[in-house]
Amino acid sequence: MRILQVNSAKTFGGGERHFVDLCQGLVEKGHEVFALINPQSNWGDRLHFLNDRIFKISIKNSLDFPASLKIASLCKAEKIEIIHAHIAKDFFPVSLACRMLRDTKFFLTRHVLFPMRSVYRLALSNLDKAIAVSEAVAMELRTILPREKIVIVPNGIRVENWLGLNRYSREDFLKLHGISKEAQIISTLGELKELKGQREFVLAAQMVVNEFPNAFFIVVGQDNTPTKSFRRELKRLVNVLGLEKNFLFLDWVEDTAELFTCTDVFVSPSRSESFGLAILEAMASGVAIVATRTHGAMNLLTDGISGKLVPIREALELASAIKSLLANEELRKTLGKNAQEKAKQFSIDRMIDQIEEVYRSSMA
């Protein structure tokens, strides 16, 4: 099949990681895959395996008619059979392009839980299938789209990349960042924004350090806003609480396996999570996890068996769960081992097979 994957996001996040993995997986299955990305994208080099099949078209907003014309023209030239869009801003321009093409199939993946505007009920009437990354996302889509057009395909990762982290050294990571060998590392990973709960993570840290002075907290993620105000707010809060010596902020870790090599407890303090790729990567690494009770976390973790689940926005509960794991190495190992076994169910191969089947069924 000749497939055009569309994602006009400028910055790299979980949805874009899924996008890259999907493109690569489909190429490995023998399909002709093309990618349409934003000319200002900072992650296009991650699609290097597509060679000259990467196209850059600016999609300014949901009503960008000129972009639809360019997409339709591209699809005619490349004989595209399937267009698959991944972010809401792209849905209507892609839908309109497919209407011009008539025979090209239209798919989308919904990665987030935010409600879609009612106008999409009509705008996406030519949609073949909407792929939801979780049951919670599917429930949200059912308020807009017919049930028969919605399928659930959970995200997947290359689990083997996180199994057995022997290729990285905990000692080297700690030395690189000037962290004590005696430190107990608690890490979190995600875009820096209020929705991801990093403020509660910092507040919980103060309570943890009171009992575990060797606790050290690593925050990985970028603030993608122009002013970087939330990042500055978090750093100010760390300073006000007197935790400067217990915190490290990293913009990005290219290979999260390196981070998880030195992590004793991984924390997902998010207020909303549709799936939770970072949680899944931590699970595959065999790391003990504390997560808030988001839809994504509850879909991946079983409380007390493969992780610890706590209420959303409750720094006190977050701190209590972290402390219970720092105090009990055996419990950390047990939860990590159980989580690692469950992570094997979410392989990238399974995800690619299911999406390929969605395509084939609609083509038939």
MIVO-306185 format. One record per residue (C-alpha): residue number from 0; x, y, z. Coordinates in nm, 2 decimals, decimal comma. Example, Ala and Ser with C-alpha at 12.3 -4.5 7.8 and 13.67 -1.06 7.14 Angstrom:
2
{seq:0 | xx:1,23 | yy:-0,45 | zz:0,78}
{seq:1 | xx:1,37 | yy:-0,11 | zz:0,71}
// end
This chain:
364
{seq:0 | xx:0,00 | yy:0,00 | zz:0,00}
{seq:1 | xx:0,11 | yy:0,36 | zz:-0,07}
{seq:2 | xx:0,04 | yy:0,55 | zz:0,26}
{seq:3 | xx:0,08 | yy:0,91 | zz:0,35}
{seq:4 | xx:0,12 | yy:0,98 | zz:0,72}
{seq:5 | xx:0,04 | yy:1,34 | zz:0,82}
{seq:6 | xx:0,16 | yy:1,52 | zz:1,14}
{seq:7 | xx:0,21 | yy:1,90 | zz:1,13}
{seq:8 | xx:0,33 | yy:1,93 | zz:1,50}
{seq:9 | xx:0,64 | yy:2,15 | zz:1,53}
{seq:10 | xx:0,78 | yy:1,99 | zz:1,85}
{seq:11 | xx:0,85 | yy:1,63 | zz:1,94}
{seq:12 | xx:0,63 | yy:1,44 | zz:2,19}
{seq:13 | xx:0,46 | yy:1,11 | zz:2,25}
{seq:14 | xx:0,23 | yy:1,14 | zz:1,95}
{seq:15 | xx:0,53 | yy:1,22 | zz:1,73}
{seq:16 | xx:0,72 | yy:0,92 | zz:1,87}
{seq:17 | xx:0,42 | yy:0,70 | zz:1,78}
{seq:18 | xx:0,42 | yy:0,86 | zz:1,43}
{seq:19 | xx:0,79 | yy:0,78 | zz:1,37}
{seq:20 | xx:0,75 | yy:0,42 | zz:1,50}
{seq:21 | xx:0,44 | yy:0,37 | zz:1,28}
{seq:22 | xx:0,62 | yy:0,49 | zz:0,97}
{seq:23 | xx:0,92 | yy:0,27 | zz:1,03}
{seq:24 | xx:0,71 | yy:-0,03 | zz:1,12}
{seq:25 | xx:0,50 | yy:0,00 | zz:0,80}
{seq:26 | xx:0,82 | yy:0,04 | zz:0,59}
{seq:27 | xx:0,96 | yy:-0,28 | zz:0,75}
{seq:28 | xx:0,63 | yy:-0,45 | zz:0,65}
{seq:29 | xx:0,70 | yy:-0,36 | zz:0,28}
{seq:30 | xx:0,46 | yy:-0,07 | zz:0,24}
{seq:31 | xx:0,55 | yy:0,25 | zz:0,05}
{seq:32 | xx:0,53 | yy:0,51 | zz:0,32}
{seq:33 | xx:0,54 | yy:0,89 | zz:0,28}
{seq:34 | xx:0,54 | yy:1,15 | zz:0,55}
{seq:35 | xx:0,40 | yy:1,50 | zz:0,55}
{seq:36 | xx:0,54 | yy:1,73 | zz:0,82}
{seq:37 | xx:0,56 | yy:2,09 | zz:0,92}
{seq:38 | xx:0,84 | yy:2,29 | zz:0,75}
{seq:39 | xx:0,93 | yy:2,42 | zz:1,09}
{seq:40 | xx:0,93 | yy:2,08 | zz:1,26}
{seq:41 | xx:1,23 | yy:2,01 | zz:1,48}
{seq:42 | xx:1,20 | yy:1,63 | zz:1,45}
{seq:43 | xx:1,21 | yy:1,56 | zz:1,08}
{seq:44 | xx:1,55 | yy:1,40 | zz:1,10}
{seq:45 | xx:1,40 | yy:1,11 | zz:1,29}
{seq:46 | xx:1,23 | yy:1,01 | zz:0,97}
{seq:47 | xx:1,56 | yy:0,97 | zz:0,78}
{seq:48 | xx:1,47 | yy:0,61 | zz:0,68}
{seq:49 | xx:1,21 | yy:0,75 | zz:0,45}
{seq:50 | xx:1,48 | yy:0,92 | zz:0,24}
{seq:51 | xx:1,32 | yy:1,14 | zz:-0,03}
{seq:52 | xx:0,96 | yy:1,05 | zz:0,07}
{seq:53 | xx:0,94 | yy:1,33 | zz:0,33}
{seq:54 | xx:0,73 | yy:1,63 | zz:0,22}
{seq:55 | xx:0,69 | yy:1,96 | zz:0,41}
{seq:56 | xx:0,36 | yy:2,15 | zz:0,38}
{seq:57 | xx:0,25 | yy:2,41 | zz:0,63}
{seq:58 | xx:-0,10 | yy:2,35 | zz:0,77}
{seq:59 | xx:-0,18 | yy:2,67 | zz:0,95}
{seq:60 | xx:-0,52 | yy:2,57 | zz:1,09}
{seq:61 | xx:-0,82 | yy:2,35 | zz:1,05}
{seq:62 | xx:-0,96 | yy:2,57 | zz:0,77}
{seq:63 | xx:-0,64 | yy:2,59 | zz:0,56}
{seq:64 | xx:-0,79 | yy:2,53 | zz:0,21}
{seq:65 | xx:-0,46 | yy:2,59 | zz:0,02}
{seq:66 | xx:-0,30 | yy:2,32 | zz:0,23}
{seq:67 | xx:-0,57 | yy:2,08 | zz:0,13}
{seq:68 | xx:-0,50 | yy:2,16 | zz:-0,24}
{seq:69 | xx:-0,13 | yy:2,09 | zz:-0,19}
{seq:70 | xx:-0,20 | yy:1,76 | zz:-0,01}
{seq:71 | xx:-0,44 | yy:1,65 | zz:-0,29}
{seq:72 | xx:-0,18 | yy:1,74 | zz:-0,55}
{seq:73 | xx:0,09 | yy:1,55 | zz:-0,37}
{seq:74 | xx:-0,13 | yy:1,24 | zz:-0,34}
{seq:75 | xx:-0,22 | yy:1,25 | zz:-0,71}
{seq:76 | xx:0,15 | yy:1,27 | zz:-0,80}
{seq:77 | xx:0,25 | yy:0,99 | zz:-0,57}
{seq:78 | xx:-0,06 | yy:0,77 | zz:-0,63}
{seq:79 | xx:-0,14 | yy:0,77 | zz:-0,25}
{seq:80 | xx:-0,40 | yy:0,51 | zz:-0,15}
{seq:81 | xx:-0,43 | yy:0,60 | zz:0,22}
{seq:82 | xx:-0,39 | yy:0,92 | zz:0,41}
{seq:83 | xx:-0,35 | yy:0,89 | zz:0,79}
{seq:84 | xx:-0,37 | yy:1,21 | zz:1,00}
{seq:85 | xx:-0,25 | yy:1,23 | zz:1,36}
{seq:86 | xx:-0,34 | yy:1,57 | zz:1,51}
{seq:87 | xx:-0,67 | yy:1,76 | zz:1,52}
{seq:88 | xx:-0,55 | yy:2,06 | zz:1,33}
{seq:89 | xx:-0,48 | yy:1,83 | zz:1,03}
{seq:90 | xx:-0,80 | yy:1,64 | zz:1,03}
{seq:91 | xx:-1,02 | yy:1,87 | zz:0,83}
{seq:92 | xx:-0,76 | yy:1,97 | zz:0,57}
{seq:93 | xx:-0,68 | yy:1,60 | zz:0,51}
{seq:94 | xx:-1,06 | yy:1,52 | zz:0,49}
{seq:95 | xx:-1,10 | yy:1,79 | zz:0,23}
{seq:96 | xx:-0,81 | yy:1,66 | zz:0,03}
{seq:97 | xx:-0,96 | yy:1,31 | zz:0,03}
{seq:98 | xx:-1,29 | yy:1,45 | zz:-0,10}
{seq:99 | xx:-1,10 | yy:1,60 | zz:-0,40}
{seq:100 | xx:-0,93 | yy:1,27 | zz:-0,46}
{seq:101 | xx:-1,24 | yy:1,05 | zz:-0,41}
{seq:102 | xx:-1,07 | yy:0,71 | zz:-0,41}
{seq:103 | xx:-0,81 | yy:0,78 | zz:-0,14}
{seq:104 | xx:-0,90 | yy:0,63 | zz:0,20}
{seq:105 | xx:-0,89 | yy:0,86 | zz:0,51}
{seq:106 | xx:-0,78 | yy:0,75 | zz:0,85}
{seq:107 | xx:-0,69 | yy:0,93 | zz:1,17}
{seq:108 | xx:-0,55 | yy:0,85 | zz:1,51}
{seq:109 | xx:-0,67 | yy:1,03 | zz:1,82}
{seq:110 | xx:-0,39 | yy:1,05 | zz:2,08}
{seq:111 | xx:-0,55 | yy:1,27 | zz:2,34}
{seq:112 | xx:-0,86 | yy:1,29 | zz:2,56}
{seq:113 | xx:-0,97 | yy:1,65 | zz:2,48}
{seq:114 | xx:-1,32 | yy:1,67 | zz:2,34}
{seq:115 | xx:-1,35 | yy:1,73 | zz:1,97}
{seq:116 | xx:-1,57 | yy:2,01 | zz:1,84}
{seq:117 | xx:-1,91 | yy:1,91 | zz:1,72}
{seq:118 | xx:-1,83 | yy:2,05 | zz:1,37}
{seq:119 | xx:-1,61 | yy:1,75 | zz:1,32}
{seq:120 | xx:-1,93 | yy:1,53 | zz:1,30}
{seq:121 | xx:-2,00 | yy:1,67 | zz:0,96}
{seq:122 | xx:-1,64 | yy:1,76 | zz:0,85}
{seq:123 | xx:-1,52 | yy:1,40 | zz:0,90}
{seq:124 | xx:-1,82 | yy:1,22 | zz:0,74}
{seq:125 | xx:-1,58 | yy:1,08 | zz:0,47}
{seq:126 | xx:-1,36 | yy:0,92 | zz:0,74}
{seq:127 | xx:-1,30 | yy:0,55 | zz:0,69}
{seq:128 | xx:-1,17 | yy:0,47 | zz:1,04}
{seq:129 | xx:-1,07 | yy:0,66 | zz:1,36}
{seq:130 | xx:-0,81 | yy:0,48 | zz:1,56}
{seq:131 | xx:-0,82 | yy:0,55 | zz:1,94}
{seq:132 | xx:-0,51 | yy:0,47 | zz:2,15}
{seq:133 | xx:-0,73 | yy:0,36 | zz:2,45}
{seq:134 | xx:-1,08 | yy:0,29 | zz:2,55}
{seq:135 | xx:-1,11 | yy:0,63 | zz:2,72}
{seq:136 | xx:-1,02 | yy:0,80 | zz:2,39}
{seq:137 | xx:-1,27 | yy:0,58 | zz:2,21}
{seq:138 | xx:-1,54 | yy:0,69 | zz:2,45}
{seq:139 | xx:-1,47 | yy:1,05 | zz:2,37}
{seq:140 | xx:-1,47 | yy:0,99 | zz:2,00}
{seq:141 | xx:-1,81 | yy:0,82 | zz:2,02}
{seq:142 | xx:-1,97 | yy:1,15 | zz:2,11}
{seq:143 | xx:-1,87 | yy:1,28 | zz:1,76}
{seq:144 | xx:-1,83 | yy:0,98 | zz:1,53}
{seq:145 | xx:-2,04 | yy:0,67 | zz:1,45}
{seq:146 | xx:-1,93 | yy:0,37 | zz:1,67}
{seq:147 | xx:-1,86 | yy:0,15 | zz:1,37}
{seq:148 | xx:-1,59 | yy:0,39 | zz:1,25}
{seq:149 | xx:-1,39 | yy:0,37 | zz:1,57}
{seq:150 | xx:-1,13 | yy:0,11 | zz:1,65}
{seq:151 | xx:-0,90 | yy:0,08 | zz:1,95}
{seq:152 | xx:-0,53 | yy:0,01 | zz:1,88}
{seq:153 | xx:-0,32 | yy:0,07 | zz:2,20}
{seq:154 | xx:0,02 | yy:0,23 | zz:2,15}
{seq:155 | xx:0,32 | yy:0,00 | zz:2,13}
{seq:156 | xx:0,70 | yy:0,03 | zz:2,18}
{seq:157 | xx:1,00 | yy:-0,17 | zz:2,08}
{seq:158 | xx:1,00 | yy:-0,34 | zz:2,42}
{seq:159 | xx:1,34 | yy:-0,50 | zz:2,35}
{seq:160 | xx:1,50 | yy:-0,15 | zz:2,36}
{seq:161 | xx:1,43 | yy:-0,13 | zz:2,73}
{seq:162 | xx:1,47 | yy:-0,49 | zz:2,84}
{seq:163 | xx:1,80 | yy:-0,55 | zz:3,02}
{seq:164 | xx:1,95 | yy:-0,20 | zz:3,05}
{seq:165 | xx:2,31 | yy:-0,34 | zz:3,07}
{seq:166 | xx:2,43 | yy:-0,12 | zz:2,78}
{seq:167 | xx:2,41 | yy:0,18 | zz:3,01}
{seq:168 | xx:2,60 | yy:0,25 | zz:3,33}
{seq:169 | xx:2,42 | yy:0,40 | zz:3,64}
{seq:170 | xx:2,76 | yy:0,51 | zz:3,76}
{seq:171 | xx:2,84 | yy:0,69 | zz:3,44}
{seq:172 | xx:2,51 | yy:0,88 | zz:3,43}
{seq:173 | xx:2,55 | yy:0,99 | zz:3,79}
{seq:174 | xx:2,91 | yy:1,10 | zz:3,73}
{seq:175 | xx:2,81 | yy:1,29 | zz:3,42}
{seq:176 | xx:2,55 | yy:1,50 | zz:3,61}
{seq:177 | xx:2,74 | yy:1,53 | zz:3,94}
{seq:178 | xx:2,50 | yy:1,32 | zz:4,14}
{seq:179 | xx:2,61 | yy:1,13 | zz:4,45}
{seq:180 | xx:2,65 | yy:0,75 | zz:4,42}
{seq:181 | xx:2,44 | yy:0,72 | zz:4,73}
{seq:182 | xx:2,15 | yy:0,91 | zz:4,58}
{seq:183 | xx:1,81 | yy:0,74 | zz:4,54}
{seq:184 | xx:1,68 | yy:0,86 | zz:4,20}
{seq:185 | xx:1,32 | yy:0,96 | zz:4,14}
{seq:186 | xx:1,25 | yy:1,07 | zz:3,78}
{seq:187 | xx:0,96 | yy:1,20 | zz:3,58}
{seq:188 | xx:0,94 | yy:1,26 | zz:3,20}
{seq:189 | xx:0,71 | yy:1,46 | zz:2,99}
{seq:190 | xx:0,65 | yy:1,80 | zz:2,83}
{seq:191 | xx:0,67 | yy:2,07 | zz:3,09}
{seq:192 | xx:0,31 | yy:2,20 | zz:3,13}
{seq:193 | xx:0,06 | yy:2,22 | zz:3,41}
{seq:194 | xx:-0,14 | yy:1,93 | zz:3,28}
{seq:195 | xx:0,16 | yy:1,70 | zz:3,33}
{seq:196 | xx:0,16 | yy:1,76 | zz:3,70}
{seq:197 | xx:0,53 | yy:1,86 | zz:3,75}
{seq:198 | xx:0,42 | yy:2,11 | zz:4,02}
{seq:199 | xx:0,28 | yy:1,83 | zz:4,23}
{seq:200 | xx:0,60 | yy:1,64 | zz:4,17}
{seq:201 | xx:0,81 | yy:1,92 | zz:4,32}
{seq:202 | xx:0,58 | yy:1,96 | zz:4,62}
{seq:203 | xx:0,59 | yy:1,59 | zz:4,68}
{seq:204 | xx:0,97 | yy:1,61 | zz:4,66}
{seq:205 | xx:0,99 | yy:1,83 | zz:4,97}
{seq:206 | xx:0,80 | yy:1,58 | zz:5,18}
{seq:207 | xx:1,02 | yy:1,30 | zz:5,05}
{seq:208 | xx:1,35 | yy:1,47 | zz:5,12}
{seq:209 | xx:1,24 | yy:1,54 | zz:5,48}
{seq:210 | xx:1,26 | yy:1,16 | zz:5,54}
{seq:211 | xx:1,50 | yy:1,06 | zz:5,27}
{seq:212 | xx:1,78 | yy:1,32 | zz:5,24}
{seq:213 | xx:1,96 | yy:1,12 | zz:4,97}
{seq:214 | xx:1,65 | yy:1,14 | zz:4,74}
{seq:215 | xx:1,74 | yy:1,31 | zz:4,41}
{seq:216 | xx:1,48 | yy:1,42 | zz:4,16}
{seq:217 | xx:1,53 | yy:1,44 | zz:3,78}
{seq:218 | xx:1,27 | yy:1,62 | zz:3,57}
{seq:219 | xx:1,30 | yy:1,55 | zz:3,19}
{seq:220 | xx:1,10 | yy:1,75 | zz:2,95}
{seq:221 | xx:1,08 | yy:2,08 | zz:2,75}
{seq:222 | xx:0,86 | yy:2,37 | zz:2,79}
{seq:223 | xx:0,75 | yy:2,43 | zz:2,43}
{seq:224 | xx:0,58 | yy:2,77 | zz:2,50}
{seq:225 | xx:0,75 | yy:3,08 | zz:2,37}
{seq:226 | xx:0,81 | yy:3,23 | zz:2,72}
{seq:227 | xx:0,91 | yy:2,91 | zz:2,90}
{seq:228 | xx:0,72 | yy:3,04 | zz:3,19}
{seq:229 | xx:0,62 | yy:2,71 | zz:3,35}
{seq:230 | xx:0,98 | yy:2,58 | zz:3,35}
{seq:231 | xx:1,08 | yy:2,90 | zz:3,53}
{seq:232 | xx:0,80 | yy:2,86 | zz:3,78}
{seq:233 | xx:0,90 | yy:2,50 | zz:3,86}
{seq:234 | xx:1,26 | yy:2,61 | zz:3,91}
{seq:235 | xx:1,15 | yy:2,90 | zz:4,14}
{seq:236 | xx:0,94 | yy:2,66 | zz:4,34}
{seq:237 | xx:1,24 | yy:2,42 | zz:4,38}
{seq:238 | xx:1,45 | yy:2,72 | zz:4,50}
{seq:239 | xx:1,18 | yy:2,85 | zz:4,74}
{seq:240 | xx:1,16 | yy:2,50 | zz:4,89}
{seq:241 | xx:1,54 | yy:2,48 | zz:4,93}
{seq:242 | xx:1,57 | yy:2,18 | zz:4,71}
{seq:243 | xx:1,83 | yy:2,30 | zz:4,46}
{seq:244 | xx:2,08 | yy:2,03 | zz:4,56}
{seq:245 | xx:1,81 | yy:1,76 | zz:4,51}
{seq:246 | xx:1,70 | yy:1,85 | zz:4,16}
{seq:247 | xx:1,82 | yy:1,82 | zz:3,81}
{seq:248 | xx:1,63 | yy:1,96 | zz:3,50}
{seq:249 | xx:1,71 | yy:1,80 | zz:3,17}
{seq:250 | xx:1,55 | yy:1,93 | zz:2,84}
{seq:251 | xx:1,55 | yy:1,59 | zz:2,68}
{seq:252 | xx:1,70 | yy:1,24 | zz:2,70}
{seq:253 | xx:1,73 | yy:1,09 | zz:2,36}
{seq:254 | xx:1,73 | yy:0,74 | zz:2,48}
{seq:255 | xx:1,51 | yy:0,70 | zz:2,79}
{seq:256 | xx:1,67 | yy:0,37 | zz:2,86}
{seq:257 | xx:1,97 | yy:0,56 | zz:2,99}
{seq:258 | xx:1,75 | yy:0,75 | zz:3,23}
{seq:259 | xx:1,58 | yy:0,44 | zz:3,36}
{seq:260 | xx:1,91 | yy:0,27 | zz:3,42}
{seq:261 | xx:1,97 | yy:0,50 | zz:3,72}
{seq:262 | xx:1,60 | yy:0,55 | zz:3,82}
{seq:263 | xx:1,49 | yy:0,39 | zz:4,15}
{seq:264 | xx:1,13 | yy:0,52 | zz:4,12}
{seq:265 | xx:0,96 | yy:0,66 | zz:3,81}
{seq:266 | xx:0,67 | yy:0,90 | zz:3,87}
{seq:267 | xx:0,39 | yy:1,00 | zz:3,63}
{seq:268 | xx:0,21 | yy:1,29 | zz:3,82}
{seq:269 | xx:0,00 | yy:1,38 | zz:3,52}
{seq:270 | xx:-0,35 | yy:1,52 | zz:3,55}
{seq:271 | xx:-0,46 | yy:1,36 | zz:3,22}
{seq:272 | xx:-0,31 | yy:1,08 | zz:3,02}
{seq:273 | xx:-0,48 | yy:0,91 | zz:2,73}
{seq:274 | xx:-0,22 | yy:0,63 | zz:2,72}
{seq:275 | xx:0,12 | yy:0,70 | zz:2,87}
{seq:276 | xx:0,41 | yy:0,61 | zz:2,66}
{seq:277 | xx:0,66 | yy:0,72 | zz:2,93}
{seq:278 | xx:0,49 | yy:0,49 | zz:3,17}
{seq:279 | xx:0,51 | yy:0,20 | zz:2,93}
{seq:280 | xx:0,88 | yy:0,26 | zz:2,87}
{seq:281 | xx:0,94 | yy:0,26 | zz:3,25}
{seq:282 | xx:0,75 | yy:-0,06 | zz:3,27}
{seq:283 | xx:0,96 | yy:-0,22 | zz:3,00}
{seq:284 | xx:1,27 | yy:-0,11 | zz:3,19}
{seq:285 | xx:1,15 | yy:-0,29 | zz:3,51}
{seq:286 | xx:1,14 | yy:0,03 | zz:3,71}
{seq:287 | xx:0,90 | yy:0,07 | zz:4,01}
{seq:288 | xx:0,63 | yy:0,32 | zz:3,91}
{seq:289 | xx:0,41 | yy:0,57 | zz:4,10}
{seq:290 | xx:0,14 | yy:0,72 | zz:3,88}
{seq:291 | xx:-0,17 | yy:0,93 | zz:3,93}
{seq:292 | xx:-0,50 | yy:0,76 | zz:3,84}
{seq:293 | xx:-0,53 | yy:0,89 | zz:3,48}
{seq:294 | xx:-0,71 | yy:0,68 | zz:3,22}
{seq:295 | xx:-0,37 | yy:0,59 | zz:3,06}
{seq:296 | xx:-0,20 | yy:0,49 | zz:3,39}
{seq:297 | xx:-0,50 | yy:0,27 | zz:3,50}
{seq:298 | xx:-0,50 | yy:0,10 | zz:3,16}
{seq:299 | xx:-0,14 | yy:0,01 | zz:3,20}
{seq:300 | xx:-0,08 | yy:-0,05 | zz:3,57}
{seq:301 | xx:-0,26 | yy:-0,26 | zz:3,84}
{seq:302 | xx:-0,24 | yy:-0,09 | zz:4,17}
{seq:303 | xx:-0,02 | yy:-0,28 | zz:4,42}
{seq:304 | xx:0,08 | yy:-0,54 | zz:4,16}
{seq:305 | xx:0,27 | yy:-0,36 | zz:3,88}
{seq:306 | xx:0,28 | yy:-0,01 | zz:4,03}
{seq:307 | xx:0,13 | yy:0,23 | zz:4,28}
{seq:308 | xx:-0,16 | yy:0,45 | zz:4,18}
{seq:309 | xx:-0,25 | yy:0,77 | zz:4,37}
{seq:310 | xx:-0,52 | yy:1,04 | zz:4,33}
{seq:311 | xx:-0,46 | yy:1,32 | zz:4,08}
{seq:312 | xx:-0,34 | yy:1,66 | zz:4,21}
{seq:313 | xx:-0,26 | yy:1,51 | zz:4,55}
{seq:314 | xx:0,11 | yy:1,59 | zz:4,63}
{seq:315 | xx:0,08 | yy:1,43 | zz:4,98}
{seq:316 | xx:-0,04 | yy:1,10 | zz:4,84}
{seq:317 | xx:0,23 | yy:1,11 | zz:4,57}
{seq:318 | xx:0,50 | yy:1,17 | zz:4,84}
{seq:319 | xx:0,36 | yy:0,88 | zz:5,05}
{seq:320 | xx:0,38 | yy:0,64 | zz:4,76}
{seq:321 | xx:0,73 | yy:0,74 | zz:4,67}
{seq:322 | xx:0,85 | yy:0,71 | zz:5,03}
{seq:323 | xx:0,70 | yy:0,36 | zz:5,06}
{seq:324 | xx:0,90 | yy:0,24 | zz:4,76}
{seq:325 | xx:1,23 | yy:0,41 | zz:4,86}
{seq:326 | xx:1,20 | yy:0,23 | zz:5,20}
{seq:327 | xx:1,14 | yy:-0,11 | zz:5,05}
{seq:328 | xx:1,38 | yy:-0,23 | zz:4,78}
{seq:329 | xx:1,22 | yy:-0,57 | zz:4,76}
{seq:330 | xx:0,88 | yy:-0,41 | zz:4,68}
{seq:331 | xx:1,04 | yy:-0,20 | zz:4,41}
{seq:332 | xx:1,19 | yy:-0,51 | zz:4,25}
{seq:333 | xx:0,86 | yy:-0,70 | zz:4,26}
{seq:334 | xx:0,66 | yy:-0,41 | zz:4,11}
{seq:335 | xx:0,92 | yy:-0,35 | zz:3,85}
{seq:336 | xx:0,93 | yy:-0,72 | zz:3,75}
{seq:337 | xx:0,55 | yy:-0,74 | zz:3,72}
{seq:338 | xx:0,54 | yy:-0,42 | zz:3,52}
{seq:339 | xx:0,80 | yy:-0,55 | zz:3,28}
{seq:340 | xx:0,61 | yy:-0,86 | zz:3,21}
{seq:341 | xx:0,29 | yy:-0,67 | zz:3,14}
{seq:342 | xx:0,48 | yy:-0,43 | zz:2,91}
{seq:343 | xx:0,56 | yy:-0,72 | zz:2,67}
{seq:344 | xx:0,19 | yy:-0,71 | zz:2,57}
{seq:345 | xx:0,24 | yy:-0,37 | zz:2,41}
{seq:346 | xx:0,49 | yy:-0,45 | zz:2,14}
{seq:347 | xx:0,54 | yy:-0,23 | zz:1,84}
{seq:348 | xx:0,48 | yy:-0,53 | zz:1,62}
{seq:349 | xx:0,14 | yy:-0,59 | zz:1,76}
{seq:350 | xx:0,05 | yy:-0,23 | zz:1,71}
{seq:351 | xx:0,17 | yy:-0,22 | zz:1,35}
{seq:352 | xx:-0,01 | yy:-0,55 | zz:1,27}
{seq:353 | xx:-0,34 | yy:-0,41 | zz:1,40}
{seq:354 | xx:-0,32 | yy:-0,08 | zz:1,22}
{seq:355 | xx:-0,22 | yy:-0,27 | zz:0,90}
{seq:356 | xx:-0,53 | yy:-0,48 | zz:0,94}
{seq:357 | xx:-0,75 | yy:-0,17 | zz:0,98}
{seq:358 | xx:-0,61 | yy:-0,04 | zz:0,65}
{seq:359 | xx:-0,67 | yy:-0,37 | zz:0,47}
{seq:360 | xx:-1,02 | yy:-0,41 | zz:0,60}
{seq:361 | xx:-1,12 | yy:-0,07 | zz:0,47}
{seq:362 | xx:-0,94 | yy:-0,12 | zz:0,14}
{seq:363 | xx:-1,13 | yy:-0,44 | zz:0,09}
// end
